[in-house]
Amino acid sequence: MFEQLFTDYTLRTVALGSAMLGIVSGALGSFAVLRRQSLLGDAVAHASLPGIALAFLFTGSKAPLVLMLGATLAGWAATLLLLVVTERTRVKYDSALALTLAVFFGFGLVLLTYIQKQSGAGQAGLDTFLFGQAASLVEQDVIVMAVLGAAVLFIVALFWKEFQLLSFDPEFGRTLGLPMRVLDIGLTSLIVIAIVIGLQTVGVVLMSAMLIAPAAAARQWTDRLGIMVVLAAFFGLTAGVSGSIISSTARNLPTGPMIVICVSLLVALSFLLAPNRGLAWRAVRDWRNARRLRLDSVLLDLYVLAGQHEEREHPHSEAVLDAMHAGSRRTRPALKVLAERGLATHIEGAGWVLTSEGMARARELYRSRFRGDER
């Protein structure tokens, strides 16, 4: 199947377009996630629909660049409206976001319905922007996506330090005299362009997933912005190419939803397996900590019991240790581990006693834990 990427024109074109979409949306989505603007992508994607329809009505052209320009202007207008509403009124951000999304998307559906009722076959097909139609990508579409994507990534690299400061400490940026308001609008505009690039591939409804999911997955693996952006772009690229390949294996298997499924799997794997934040690693870490605490607890119990007898080598039964742990019955596995490590030994018919190494370890542990109480 992979060799068809180089021999099949349609698959190669779709894979290249999806890869470009994944790279750009992943990189820009990292800033949206860090600035807690995850739903902004959803609003902008839906708000771009009337721009596509108006661009077609005014020009009569379905050229990718024309439709993308209309979508960009509509998305940018929706973003500015969102900023104005949240700053000039008492409407909160989430309410303004929902209002903007509903109004623009409803207006877009009205325009699409009007266009579809017009005579002539040229008007048909704009509704594919709702769910995307990656199979309709041609070489010209990919070139437009590549040019716009390269321009967006170049601007991000050019203003990297400023965007980094905007994402983490905009107040400090203002004290330095930087135009944080202009930078905010500029970064949001780049996010709008990143969303517009993917509308033909995954559509209005699913585009927000391509913006947020790669960044959310990358966030689980690192705490550094630079690495997060690179990882998010890689995850987006991987999802785009793999989704395109999988969708080509069966008839009527949509590419856009398959790409979203692939990136969702990457998010699930990241949530599960990423070091430090992954659920699996966290469960293993919690189990190890609990086990270490149980071992230390049993070791200290043997040390305390030994201190109550003149002979430190006096053995103690397992039942006594179980009673000290409120009958939890967890002392036997811990005692076996202590014996394997040479810290305790079992005297047949008598009980358990610490070895000389175990006594030294327990004494050190006791002093480190109860040093504050002794003072």
C-alpha positions as CSV (number, residue, x, y, z in Angstrom):
1,M,0.0,0.0,0.0
2,F,2.8,2.4,0.8
3,E,4.3,2.0,-2.7
4,Q,1.0,3.4,-4.1
5,L,1.9,6.8,-2.5
6,F,4.4,7.1,-5.3
7,T,2.5,5.5,-8.1
8,D,-1.2,6.4,-7.6
9,Y,-1.8,10.1,-8.5
10,T,-5.0,10.5,-6.4
11,L,-3.6,8.8,-3.3
12,R,-0.4,10.8,-3.6
13,T,-2.3,14.1,-4.0
14,V,-4.6,13.4,-1.1
15,A,-1.8,12.3,1.2
16,L,0.3,15.4,0.4
17,G,-2.6,17.7,1.1
18,S,-3.5,15.9,4.3
19,A,0.1,15.9,5.4
20,M,0.3,19.6,4.8
21,L,-2.9,20.1,6.7
22,G,-1.6,18.0,9.7
23,I,1.7,19.9,9.9
24,V,0.2,23.4,9.8
25,S,-2.8,22.7,12.0
26,G,-0.7,20.8,14.5
27,A,1.9,23.6,14.8
28,L,-0.7,26.4,15.2
29,G,-3.0,24.3,17.3
30,S,-0.2,24.1,20.0
31,F,-0.6,27.9,20.6
32,A,-4.4,27.5,20.7
33,V,-4.2,24.7,23.3
34,L,-1.7,26.6,25.5
35,R,-3.7,29.8,25.4
36,R,-6.9,27.8,26.2
37,Q,-8.6,28.7,23.0
38,S,-9.4,25.2,21.9
39,L,-13.0,26.0,21.0
40,L,-11.8,29.0,18.9
41,G,-11.0,26.5,16.0
42,D,-14.5,25.1,16.1
43,A,-16.0,28.6,15.9
44,V,-13.7,29.8,13.1
45,A,-14.2,26.6,11.1
46,H,-18.0,27.0,11.3
47,A,-17.8,30.8,10.7
48,S,-15.8,30.3,7.5
49,L,-18.8,28.6,5.7
50,P,-20.6,31.9,4.8
51,G,-17.3,33.2,3.5
52,I,-17.0,30.3,1.1
53,A,-20.6,30.8,-0.1
54,L,-20.2,34.6,-0.5
55,A,-16.9,34.2,-2.4
56,F,-18.7,31.9,-4.9
57,L,-21.7,34.3,-5.2
58,F,-19.5,37.3,-5.9
59,T,-17.0,35.7,-8.2
60,G,-18.8,32.7,-9.6
61,S,-15.6,30.8,-9.3
62,K,-14.8,27.6,-7.3
63,A,-11.1,28.0,-7.5
64,P,-9.4,26.9,-4.3
65,L,-7.6,30.2,-3.7
66,V,-10.8,32.2,-4.2
67,L,-12.8,30.1,-1.8
68,M,-10.0,30.0,0.8
69,L,-9.8,33.8,0.6
70,G,-13.5,34.1,1.3
71,A,-13.2,31.6,4.2
72,T,-10.3,33.5,5.7
73,L,-12.1,36.8,5.6
74,A,-15.2,35.3,7.2
75,G,-13.2,33.5,9.9
76,W,-11.2,36.6,10.6
77,A,-14.3,38.7,10.9
78,A,-15.8,36.2,13.3
79,T,-12.7,36.3,15.4
80,L,-12.6,40.1,15.6
81,L,-16.3,40.1,16.5
82,L,-15.6,37.6,19.2
83,L,-12.8,39.8,20.6
84,V,-15.0,42.9,20.5
85,V,-18.0,41.3,22.2
86,T,-15.9,39.9,25.0
87,E,-14.1,43.2,25.6
88,R,-16.9,45.7,25.1
89,T,-19.8,43.8,26.7
90,R,-20.4,41.6,29.8
91,V,-20.9,38.5,27.6
92,K,-18.4,35.9,28.7
93,Y,-16.0,34.2,26.3
94,D,-17.7,30.9,26.0
95,S,-21.1,32.5,25.4
96,A,-19.7,34.8,22.8
97,L,-18.0,31.9,21.1
98,A,-21.3,29.9,21.0
99,L,-23.2,32.9,19.7
100,T,-20.6,33.6,17.0
101,L,-20.5,30.0,15.9
102,A,-24.3,29.7,15.6
103,V,-24.9,32.9,13.8
104,F,-22.2,32.5,11.2
105,F,-22.8,28.8,10.6
106,G,-26.6,29.4,10.3
107,F,-26.0,32.2,7.8
108,G,-23.7,29.9,5.9
109,L,-26.3,27.2,5.7
110,V,-28.8,29.7,4.4
111,L,-26.4,30.8,1.7
112,L,-25.6,27.2,0.7
113,T,-29.3,26.4,0.4
114,Y,-29.8,29.5,-1.8
115,I,-26.9,28.6,-4.0
116,Q,-28.0,25.0,-4.5
117,K,-31.4,26.2,-5.7
118,Q,-29.9,28.3,-8.4
119,S,-29.9,26.9,-12.0
120,G,-26.7,25.6,-13.5
121,A,-24.5,22.7,-12.5
122,G,-21.6,24.9,-11.5
123,Q,-23.2,25.8,-8.2
124,A,-23.2,22.2,-6.9
125,G,-20.5,20.9,-4.6
126,L,-20.0,23.7,-2.1
127,D,-21.8,21.6,0.6
128,T,-18.8,19.2,0.6
129,F,-17.0,21.8,2.7
130,L,-19.3,20.7,5.6
131,F,-17.7,17.3,6.0
132,G,-14.8,17.6,3.6
133,Q,-14.0,15.7,0.4
134,A,-10.3,15.0,0.3
135,A,-10.7,12.8,-2.7
136,S,-11.5,15.9,-4.8
137,L,-8.1,17.4,-4.1
138,V,-6.0,18.1,-7.2
139,E,-2.5,19.2,-7.6
140,Q,-3.4,22.9,-7.7
141,D,-5.2,22.6,-4.4
142,V,-2.1,21.0,-2.8
143,I,0.1,23.8,-4.2
144,V,-2.2,26.4,-2.7
145,M,-2.2,24.6,0.7
146,A,1.6,24.3,0.6
147,V,2.2,27.9,-0.2
148,L,-0.2,29.1,2.5
149,G,1.1,26.6,5.0
150,A,4.7,27.5,4.3
151,A,3.9,31.2,4.8
152,V,2.1,30.5,8.1
153,L,5.0,28.5,9.4
154,F,7.6,31.1,8.3
155,I,5.7,33.8,10.2
156,V,5.5,31.6,13.3
157,A,9.3,31.1,13.1
158,L,9.9,34.8,12.5
159,F,7.9,35.9,15.5
160,W,8.7,32.8,17.6
161,K,9.9,34.7,20.8
162,E,6.9,37.1,20.6
163,F,4.3,34.3,20.2
164,Q,6.0,32.3,23.0
165,L,5.7,35.3,25.3
166,L,2.1,35.9,24.2
167,S,1.3,32.3,25.1
168,F,2.8,32.2,28.6
169,D,3.2,35.8,30.0
170,P,1.5,38.5,27.9
171,E,1.6,41.0,30.8
172,F,5.4,40.8,30.9
173,G,5.4,41.4,27.2
174,R,3.4,44.6,27.7
175,T,6.0,45.8,30.3
176,L,8.6,45.3,27.6
177,G,6.7,47.6,25.3
178,L,5.7,44.8,22.8
179,P,2.4,45.3,20.9
180,M,0.7,42.3,22.5
181,R,-2.7,43.2,21.1
182,V,-1.3,43.2,17.6
183,L,0.5,40.0,18.2
184,D,-2.7,38.4,19.6
185,I,-4.6,39.4,16.4
186,G,-1.7,38.2,14.2
187,L,-1.5,34.8,15.9
188,T,-5.2,34.4,15.7
189,S,-5.2,35.3,12.0
190,L,-2.6,32.5,11.4
191,I,-4.8,30.1,13.2
192,V,-7.7,31.1,11.0
193,I,-5.5,30.4,7.9
194,A,-4.5,27.0,9.3
195,I,-8.2,26.2,9.7
196,V,-9.1,27.4,6.2
197,I,-6.4,25.2,4.7
198,G,-8.1,22.1,6.0
199,L,-11.7,22.8,5.1
200,Q,-11.7,21.0,1.8
201,T,-10.0,18.0,3.3
202,V,-11.8,17.4,6.6
203,G,-14.6,19.9,6.4
204,V,-16.1,22.5,8.7
205,V,-17.5,20.0,11.2
206,L,-14.3,18.1,11.9
207,M,-11.6,20.8,11.4
208,S,-11.5,21.7,15.1
209,A,-10.3,18.1,15.8
210,M,-7.3,18.6,13.5
211,L,-6.4,21.8,15.2
212,I,-6.6,20.6,18.8
213,A,-6.0,16.8,18.8
214,P,-2.3,16.8,17.6
215,A,-1.4,19.5,20.0
216,A,-3.2,17.8,22.9
217,A,-1.3,14.6,22.1
218,A,2.0,16.4,21.9
219,R,1.4,18.2,25.2
220,Q,1.4,14.8,27.0
221,W,5.0,14.2,26.0
222,T,6.8,17.4,26.8
223,D,6.8,20.7,28.7
224,R,8.8,22.7,26.1
225,L,7.0,24.7,23.5
226,G,9.4,24.0,20.7
227,I,9.3,20.3,21.1
228,M,5.5,20.4,21.5
229,V,5.1,22.3,18.2
230,V,7.4,19.8,16.4
231,L,5.6,16.8,17.9
232,A,2.2,18.2,17.1
233,A,3.2,18.8,13.5
234,F,4.5,15.2,13.3
235,F,1.4,13.8,14.8
236,G,-0.7,15.8,12.4
237,L,1.4,14.6,9.4
238,T,1.2,11.0,10.6
239,A,-2.6,11.1,11.0
240,G,-3.1,12.8,7.6
241,V,-1.0,10.3,5.7
242,S,-2.2,7.2,7.5
243,G,-5.9,8.3,7.2
244,S,-5.4,8.8,3.5
245,I,-3.9,5.4,3.1
246,I,-6.5,3.6,5.1
247,S,-9.4,5.4,3.3
248,S,-8.0,4.3,0.0
249,T,-8.3,0.6,1.0
250,A,-12.1,0.5,0.7
251,R,-14.8,2.2,-1.4
252,N,-16.8,5.0,0.0
253,L,-14.6,5.2,3.1
254,P,-14.3,9.0,3.7
255,T,-10.8,10.4,4.1
256,G,-11.6,13.3,6.4
257,P,-13.3,11.3,9.2
258,M,-10.6,8.6,8.9
259,I,-7.9,11.2,9.4
260,V,-9.7,12.4,12.5
261,I,-10.0,8.8,13.8
262,C,-6.3,8.3,13.3
263,V,-5.4,11.5,15.2
264,S,-7.8,10.5,17.9
265,L,-6.0,7.2,18.3
266,L,-2.7,9.1,18.7
267,V,-4.3,11.2,21.4
268,A,-5.5,8.1,23.2
269,L,-2.1,6.5,23.0
270,S,-0.5,9.7,24.3
271,F,-2.8,9.9,27.2
272,L,-2.1,6.3,28.0
273,L,1.7,5.9,27.3
274,A,3.3,9.3,27.6
275,P,6.0,9.4,30.3
276,N,5.1,11.5,33.4
277,R,1.5,12.2,32.3
278,G,0.4,8.9,30.7
279,L,-2.2,7.0,32.6
280,A,-0.3,3.7,32.3
281,W,2.9,5.2,33.5
282,R,1.1,7.0,36.4
283,A,-0.5,3.7,37.4
284,V,2.9,1.9,37.4
285,R,4.4,4.8,39.3
286,D,1.6,4.7,41.9
287,W,1.9,1.0,42.2
288,R,5.7,1.2,42.8
289,N,5.3,4.0,45.3
290,A,2.6,2.0,47.2
291,R,4.8,-1.1,47.1
292,R,7.8,0.8,48.4
293,L,5.7,2.3,51.2
294,R,4.5,-1.2,52.2
295,L,8.0,-2.5,52.3
296,D,9.3,0.4,54.3
297,S,6.3,0.0,56.7
298,V,7.0,-3.7,57.3
299,L,10.7,-3.0,57.7
300,L,10.0,-0.3,60.3
301,D,7.6,-2.6,62.2
302,L,10.2,-5.3,62.5
303,Y,12.7,-2.7,63.7
304,V,10.3,-1.3,66.3
305,L,9.5,-4.9,67.5
306,A,13.2,-5.7,67.7
307,G,13.7,-2.7,69.9
308,Q,11.2,-4.0,72.4
309,H,13.4,-7.1,73.1
310,E,16.9,-7.3,74.6
311,E,17.9,-9.6,71.8
312,R,17.6,-7.8,68.5
313,E,17.4,-11.2,66.7
314,H,14.2,-12.1,68.4
315,P,11.8,-13.4,65.7
316,H,8.2,-12.1,65.3
317,S,5.3,-14.0,63.9
318,E,3.5,-12.9,60.7
319,A,0.3,-12.6,62.7
320,V,1.7,-9.9,64.8
321,L,2.8,-8.0,61.8
322,D,-0.6,-8.4,60.2
323,A,-2.2,-7.1,63.4
324,M,0.0,-4.0,63.2
325,H,-1.4,-3.4,59.7
326,A,-5.0,-3.6,60.9
327,G,-5.3,-7.1,59.4
328,S,-4.6,-6.0,55.9
329,R,-2.9,-9.4,55.2
330,R,-0.4,-7.6,53.0
331,T,2.7,-8.3,55.1
332,R,3.5,-11.8,53.5
333,P,4.3,-10.4,50.0
334,A,6.3,-7.6,51.6
335,L,8.2,-10.1,53.8
336,K,9.0,-12.2,50.8
337,V,10.4,-9.2,49.0
338,L,12.5,-8.2,52.0
339,A,13.8,-11.7,52.2
340,E,14.8,-11.7,48.5
341,R,16.7,-8.4,49.1
342,G,18.5,-9.8,52.1
343,L,16.9,-7.4,54.6
344,A,14.9,-10.0,56.5
345,T,14.9,-13.8,57.1
346,H,12.4,-16.3,58.2
347,I,13.2,-18.7,61.1
348,E,11.1,-21.8,60.6
349,G,8.6,-22.3,63.4
350,A,9.5,-19.0,65.0
351,G,8.9,-16.0,62.8
352,W,10.7,-13.2,61.0
353,V,13.8,-11.2,62.0
354,L,15.8,-8.5,60.4
355,T,19.3,-9.3,59.0
356,S,22.2,-7.0,59.9
357,E,21.8,-5.3,56.6
358,G,18.1,-4.9,57.2
359,M,18.7,-3.5,60.7
360,A,21.0,-0.9,59.2
361,R,18.5,0.0,56.5
362,A,15.6,0.2,59.0
363,R,17.7,2.4,61.4
364,E,18.5,4.8,58.6
365,L,14.9,4.9,57.5
366,Y,13.6,5.4,61.1
367,R,16.0,8.3,61.6
368,S,15.1,10.0,58.3
369,R,11.4,9.7,59.0
370,F,11.3,10.6,62.7
371,R,14.2,13.0,63.0
372,G,11.8,15.9,63.2
373,D,9.9,14.2,66.1
374,E,13.1,13.4,67.9
375,R,14.1,17.1,67.8
